[in-house]
Amino acid sequence: MRKEKILVVCQHFWPEGFRLNDIAAFFVENGLDVEVLCGLPNYPKGELFPGYSLKGPFRENHDGVDVHRTLEVPRRGNTSASIFLNYISFPFFSLFHVPRMLFGKYDRIFLYQLSPVMMSLAGILVGKIRRIETTMYVLDLWPENLYSVINVKNKFLRRILEKVSHWHYRNVDKIVVLSDLMKDRLASVSGLPADKITVIPQACEKLYEEQIVDDSLASRFADGFKVVFAGNISPAQSFDTILEAAQLIRGEGIEDVQWVIVGDGMSRSAVEAKVRELGLSDSFHFEGQRPVEEVPRYTGIADALVGCLVTSDLLEATIPAKVLSYIASGKPLVLAMDGEVRKLVMDEARCGLVGPTEDAQDLANNVVKLYNMTSVERAALGESGRAYHFANLERNIVLGKLKNFILEA
């Protein structure tokens, strides 16, 4: 009996560290035949991963997933120009795969839509021409997501970006979103009926549930109250809020808060320079990009896990992947985020403290509140989040819902 086959289109896939890797693995585990069209791995540093070049390899098999790669311009240096070229090159070169994919025996097409929205173009065209039902998982809502990072003032350019983005959303059959606010927004943009848009949170990989005691890390960070950040260091993460909060905490005479930053991204060098400028180098520890398997070792030493976002109507409607990973870890969260995140962390999971975006004073106050709690009180917050995770956000629960939504008629 032939397996049902899914074509997955996304610019980013293994060995880059995106949640799509685990989704594809889940599909294979559950008896589906999976083909992925993606680019050459170079995120987040903009350097091609070892073993890859502009000459390929362009065809691989990863844990049962048939991987087809296309050319793209690496986002070398993470400059505005290189990111722009990266954004337009993958959609362009992916079109050369359309003739091949038109002959593929696909039952469904799944578009994992990050930035830019145009990365889904080839999949949409194949779906339209072949009349194959196409589902888009919208993680970055365009063009709003772009505006949260770049201030686009030109009205003509904004109109073009809006029309291009909305065209993609109007030419799929189903949409998966992260929150009710995103569902309302996409319903008006896409014109799809309510039963064709569903809310499914991102599932974090099982490894984030691991509670690991790493003796070497515990020894390195033996002293002080450890606040850990794990994720992408980008403009949207509002690191200025963290730095200002660190200053305010030190100004209160609390000097043993240690900020452990795990990750990389386009803002890392600027953040490190600002830390030196503010005289906070003894409190901040930049660990760089680490294999995803090592993240639980860092959350394991944390007294609290921190995250911030810039102020944005769009970002109010999203729940960042890191928040879900944090909840699974069983550690208390301290966040400067609005909207859906506040509801999830404060009202539903009850696993931490959440203040407004870009409010450094509130973030500082919340860090100090956690600092002054007993270890038992902090552990209770973390365990509340962990229990919520296993009841509502566990991988097999979430990805089972996603698979069923994609495959149902």
KOLMILO-198254 format. One record per residue (C-alpha): residue number from 1; x, y, z. Coordinates in Angstrom, 1 decimal, m for minus. Example, Ala and Ser with C-alpha at 12.3 -4.5 7.8 and 13.67 -1.06 7.14 Angstrom:
    nr     east    north       up
     1     12.3     m4.5      7.8
     2     13.7     m1.1      7.1
END
This chain:
    nr     east    north       up
     1      0.0      0.0      0.0
     2      1.4      3.4     m1.0
     3      2.2      5.8      1.8
     4      0.6      9.2      1.7
     5      3.2     11.7      0.5
     6      3.7     15.3      1.7
     7      5.7     17.9     m0.1
     8      7.2     20.3      2.4
     9      8.5     23.7      1.2
    10     10.6     26.0      3.5
    11     13.8     27.9      3.0
    12     15.2     26.5      6.2
    13     15.7     22.8      7.2
    14     18.2     20.5      8.8
    15     21.1     21.1      9.7
    16     19.7     24.5     10.5
    17     17.9     24.4     13.9
    18     14.2     25.0     13.0
    19     11.2     23.2     14.4
    20     10.4     22.0     10.9
    21     13.1     19.4     11.4
    22     11.1     17.7     14.2
    23      7.8     18.1     12.3
    24      9.2     16.2      9.3
    25     10.6     13.6     11.6
    26      7.2     13.2     13.2
    27      5.5     12.8      9.8
    28      8.0     10.0      8.9
    29      7.5      8.3     12.3
    30      3.8      8.3     11.6
    31      4.0      6.5      8.2
    32      4.1      9.4      5.8
    33      6.5      9.8      2.8
    34      8.1     13.2      3.2
    35      9.9     15.3      0.6
    36     11.4     18.7      1.5
    37     12.4     21.5     m0.8
    38     14.8     23.9      1.1
    39     17.9     26.1      0.6
    40     21.5     25.7      1.4
    41     22.0     25.9      5.2
    42     23.6     29.2      6.3
    43     21.3     30.5      9.1
    44     21.9     32.4     11.4
    45     25.5     33.4     10.7
    46     25.2     33.7      7.0
    47     28.0     31.2      6.4
    48     27.4     27.9      4.7
    49     27.5     25.0      7.1
    50     30.5     22.6      6.8
    51     30.1     20.2      4.0
    52     28.0     22.6      1.9
    53     28.9     25.0     m0.9
    54     27.3     26.7     m3.8
    55     28.0     23.4     m5.6
    56     25.8     21.5     m3.2
    57     25.0     18.8     m2.2
    58     21.5     19.4     m3.5
    59     20.0     16.0     m2.8
    60     20.2     14.2      0.6
    61     18.3     11.8      2.8
    62     18.0     12.8      6.4
    63     16.3     10.4      8.8
    64     13.9      9.2      6.1
    65     13.2     12.6      4.6
    66     14.0     13.1      0.9
    67     15.7     16.5      0.9
    68     16.0     18.6     m2.3
    69     18.1     21.8     m2.0
    70     18.1     24.8     m4.2
    71     20.6     27.6     m4.6
    72     20.3     30.7     m2.4
    73     22.5     33.7     m1.7
    74     23.9     33.2      1.9
    75     23.0     36.1      4.3
    76     26.8     36.7      4.8
    77     27.5     39.3      7.4
    78     23.7     39.7      8.1
    79     23.8     43.1      6.4
    80     20.6     44.6      5.0
    81     21.8     43.9      1.4
    82     22.8     40.3      2.1
    83     19.5     39.6      3.9
    84     17.6     41.1      1.0
    85     19.4     39.0     m1.6
    86     18.9     35.9      0.6
    87     15.2     36.7      0.8
    88     14.7     37.0     m2.9
    89     17.1     34.3     m4.1
    90     15.4     31.3     m2.5
    91     12.0     32.0     m4.0
    92     13.7     32.6     m7.4
    93     15.8     29.5     m7.5
    94     13.1     27.3     m6.1
    95     11.0     28.0     m9.2
    96     13.5     25.9    m11.2
    97     12.2     22.9     m9.1
    98      8.6     23.5    m10.1
    99      8.8     21.4    m13.4
   100     10.2     18.5    m11.5
   101      7.6     18.8     m8.7
   102      4.8     18.9    m11.2
   103      5.4     15.2    m11.8
   104      5.6     14.3     m8.1
   105      3.0     12.0     m6.6
   106      2.0     14.3     m3.7
   107     m1.1     13.9     m1.7
   108     m0.7     17.2      0.2
   109      1.6     20.2      0.2
   110      2.7     21.8      3.5
   111      4.3     25.2      3.5
   112      6.2     26.1      6.7
   113      6.2     29.9      6.3
   114      8.9     31.9      8.1
   115     10.4     35.1      6.7
   116     10.1     35.9      3.9
   117      6.5     34.9      2.9
   118      7.8     34.4     m0.7
   119      9.6     31.2      0.4
   120      6.3     29.5     m0.2
   121      5.9     30.5     m3.8
   122      7.0     27.3     m5.5
   123      4.8     25.2     m3.3
   124      1.8     27.4     m4.0
   125      2.3     27.2     m7.7
   126      2.6     23.4     m7.7
   127     m0.6     23.2     m5.6
   128     m2.5     25.4     m7.9
   129     m1.4     23.7    m11.1
   130     m1.8     20.2     m9.8
   131     m4.9     21.0     m7.7
   132     m3.2     19.5     m4.6
   133     m4.6     20.7     m1.2
   134     m2.0     23.1      0.3
   135     m1.7     24.0      4.0
   136      0.4     26.9      5.2
   137      1.8     27.1      8.7
   138      2.2     30.9      9.3
   139      4.9     31.6     11.8
   140      5.9     35.1     10.6
   141      2.9     37.2      9.5
   142      3.9     39.4      6.5
   143      4.4     42.2      5.9
   144      3.9     43.0      9.6
   145      6.8     40.9     10.6
   146      9.1     42.7      8.3
   147      7.9     46.1      9.7
   148      8.8     44.9     13.3
   149     12.4     44.7     12.2
   150     12.7     47.3      9.4
   151     11.0     50.7      9.4
   152      9.6     50.8      5.9
   153      8.2     54.3      5.4
   154      7.7     54.4      1.6
   155      3.9     54.0      1.0
   156      4.4     52.6     m2.5
   157      6.8     50.0     m1.2
   158      4.4     49.1      1.7
   159      1.6     48.6     m0.8
   160      3.7     46.3     m2.9
   161      4.7     44.3      0.2
   162      1.1     44.0      1.3
   163     m0.2     42.9     m2.1
   164      2.6     40.3     m2.5
   165      2.1     38.9      1.1
   166     m1.7     38.8      0.8
   167     m1.4     37.0     m2.5
   168      0.4     34.1     m0.8
   169     m2.2     33.8      2.0
   170     m5.1     33.9     m0.5
   171     m3.7     31.1     m2.7
   172     m3.6     28.3     m0.1
   173     m6.4     26.0      0.9
   174     m5.8     25.9      4.7
   175     m3.9     28.0      7.2
   176     m2.4     27.1     10.6
   177     m1.7     29.9     13.0
   178     m0.2     30.3     16.5
   179     m3.0     32.3     18.3
   180     m6.6     33.5     18.1
   181     m5.4     37.0     17.2
   182     m3.5     35.7     14.2
   183     m6.5     33.6     13.2
   184     m8.7     36.8     13.1
   185     m6.0     38.6     11.1
   186     m5.6     35.8      8.5
   187     m9.3     35.2      8.2
   188     m9.8     38.8      6.8
   189     m6.7     38.7      4.6
   190     m7.1     35.2      3.1
   191    m10.8     35.0      2.7
   192    m10.8     31.4      3.9
   193    m13.8     30.1      5.9
   194    m13.3     29.6      9.6
   195    m13.0     25.8      9.4
   196    m10.0     26.2      7.1
   197     m8.0     28.2      9.6
   198     m7.0     26.6     12.9
   199     m4.8     27.5     15.9
   200     m2.0     25.0     16.7
   201      0.9     26.2     18.8
   202      4.5     25.2     17.9
   203      5.6     22.0     19.4
   204      9.0     21.9     21.0
   205     11.3     19.0     20.5
   206     11.3     16.3     23.2
   207     14.9     17.3     24.1
   208     13.7     20.5     25.7
   209     11.8     18.4     28.3
   210     15.1     17.0     29.5
   211     16.3     18.2     32.9
   212     20.0     17.9     32.8
   213     22.6     18.7     35.5
   214     25.8     19.6     33.7
   215     28.6     19.6     36.3
   216     31.0     21.7     34.2
   217     28.5     24.4     33.5
   218     27.3     24.3     37.1
   219     30.9     24.8     38.2
   220     31.4     27.7     35.8
   221     28.3     29.5     36.9
   222     28.4     28.4     40.5
   223     27.9     31.9     41.9
   224     25.0     34.3     41.6
   225     21.4     34.3     40.3
   226     21.5     33.0     36.8
   227     19.2     34.4     34.2
   228     19.4     32.5     30.9
   229     18.4     33.6     27.4
   230     18.4     30.9     24.7
   231     17.6     31.8     21.1
   232     18.1     34.2     18.2
   233     19.7     37.6     19.0
   234     17.9     39.9     16.6
   235     16.3     43.3     16.6
   236     12.9     41.8     17.4
   237     14.2     40.5     20.7
   238     14.7     44.0     22.2
   239     18.0     43.3     23.9
   240     18.1     46.9     24.9
   241     15.4     46.1     27.4
   242     17.5     43.4     29.0
   243     20.6     45.6     29.1
   244     18.7     48.4     30.7
   245     17.1     46.1     33.2
   246     20.5     44.7     34.1
   247     21.7     48.3     34.8
   248     18.7     49.0     37.0
   249     19.2     45.8     39.0
   250     22.8     46.7     39.6
   251     21.7     50.2     40.6
   252     19.7     48.6     43.4
   253     22.9     47.1     44.8
   254     22.2     43.6     43.5
   255     25.4     42.6     41.8
   256     25.2     38.8     41.7
   257     22.7     38.5     38.8
   258     24.5     36.7     35.9
   259     23.0     36.9     32.4
   260     23.9     33.8     30.3
   261     23.2     34.4     26.6
   262     23.0     31.3     24.4
   263     22.6     31.9     20.7
   264     23.7     34.1     17.8
   265     22.1     36.4     15.3
   266     22.4     39.6     13.4
   267     22.4     41.8     16.6
   268     24.9     39.8     18.6
   269     27.9     42.0     17.9
   270     26.0     45.2     18.6
   271     24.7     43.8     21.9
   272     28.1     42.7     23.0
   273     29.5     46.2     22.2
   274     26.7     47.7     24.2
   275     27.5     45.4     27.2
   276     31.1     46.6     27.1
   277     30.0     50.2     26.8
   278     27.7     50.0     29.8
   279     30.4     48.3     31.9
   280     28.3     45.1     32.3
   281     30.9     42.6     30.9
   282     31.3     40.9     34.3
   283     27.6     40.1     34.4
   284     27.0     38.9     30.8
   285     28.3     35.7     29.4
   286     27.9     35.1     25.6
   287     28.1     31.4     24.9
   288     27.5     31.7     21.1
   289     25.5     29.4     18.9
   290     25.3     26.0     20.6
   291     23.9     22.7     19.2
   292     20.2     22.5     20.0
   293     21.0     19.4     22.1
   294     23.0     21.5     24.5
   295     20.3     24.0     25.3
   296     18.8     21.9     28.2
   297     22.3     22.0     29.8
   298     22.0     25.7     30.0
   299     18.3     25.8     31.1
   300     19.4     23.3     33.7
   301     21.6     25.8     35.5
   302     19.1     28.7     35.2
   303     17.2     30.3     38.1
   304     15.1     32.1     35.5
   305     14.6     32.1     31.7
   306     14.3     35.5     30.1
   307     12.8     36.8     26.8
   308     11.7     40.1     25.4
   309     10.1     41.5     22.2
   310      9.8     44.9     20.6
   311      6.5     46.6     20.8
   312      4.4     45.5     17.8
   313      0.7     44.7     17.1
   314      1.9     41.7     15.2
   315      4.1     40.3     17.9
   316      1.3     40.6     20.4
   317     m0.5     37.9     18.4
   318      2.5     35.5     18.3
   319      3.9     33.0     20.9
   320      7.6     32.7     20.2
   321      9.0     29.2     20.0
   322     11.5     29.9     22.8
   323      8.6     30.6     25.2
   324      7.2     27.1     24.6
   325     10.7     25.5     25.1
   326     11.1     27.5     28.3
   327      7.8     26.2     29.7
   328      8.8     22.6     28.9
   329     12.1     23.0     30.9
   330     10.4     23.4     34.2
   331     12.1     26.7     35.1
   332     10.3     30.0     35.9
   333     10.0     32.6     33.1
   334     10.6     36.3     33.2
   335      9.4     38.1     30.1
   336      8.7     41.5     28.6
   337      6.0     40.5     26.1
   338      2.4     41.5     25.4
   339     m0.8     39.8     24.2
   340     m1.0     36.1     23.8
   341      2.2     35.3     25.7
   342      1.0     37.1     28.8
   343     m2.2     35.1     28.7
   344     m0.3     31.8     28.3
   345      2.3     32.3     31.0
   346      0.4     34.2     33.6
   347     m3.2     32.8     33.3
   348     m2.9     29.4     31.8
   349      0.5     27.8     32.6
   350      1.1     30.1     35.6
   351      4.9     29.6     35.3
   352      6.4     33.1     35.6
   353      6.2     36.9     35.5
   354      5.3     38.8     32.3
   355      5.5     42.6     31.9
   356      5.0     45.0     29.0
   357      7.3     45.0     26.0
   358     10.3     47.4     26.1
   359      9.6     48.2     29.8
   360     13.0     47.7     31.4
   361     11.9     48.9     34.8
   362      9.1     46.3     34.9
   363     11.5     43.6     33.7
   364     14.0     44.6     36.4
   365     11.3     44.5     39.1
   366     10.2     41.0     38.0
   367     13.8     39.6     38.0
   368     14.2     41.0     41.5
   369     10.9     39.4     42.5
   370     12.2     36.0     41.4
   371     15.6     36.7     42.9
   372     13.9     37.3     46.3
   373     11.8     34.1     46.1
   374     12.9     31.0     47.8
   375     14.2     28.2     45.6
   376     11.0     26.2     46.5
   377      8.8     29.1     45.3
   378     10.7     29.3     42.0
   379     10.5     25.5     41.6
   380      6.7     25.6     42.0
   381      6.4     28.1     39.2
   382      8.6     26.0     36.9
   383      6.7     22.8     37.7
   384      3.4     24.5     37.0
   385      4.6     25.3     33.5
   386      6.0     21.8     33.0
   387      2.7     20.2     34.0
   388      0.9     22.5     31.6
   389      3.3     21.5     28.9
   390      2.7     17.8     29.2
   391     m1.1     18.3     29.4
   392     m1.4     20.7     26.4
   393      1.8     21.3     24.5
   394      3.6     18.0     24.4
   395      5.1     17.1     21.0
   396      2.8     14.1     20.1
   397     m0.3     16.0     21.0
   398      0.5     19.1     19.0
   399      2.0     17.5     16.0
   400     m0.8     14.9     15.9
   401     m3.3     17.8     15.6
   402     m1.2     19.3     12.8
   403     m0.9     16.1     10.8
   404     m4.6     15.4     11.1
   405     m5.5     19.0      9.9
   406     m3.2     18.7      6.9
   407     m4.6     15.3      5.8
   408     m8.3     15.8      6.5
   409    m10.4     16.5      3.5
END
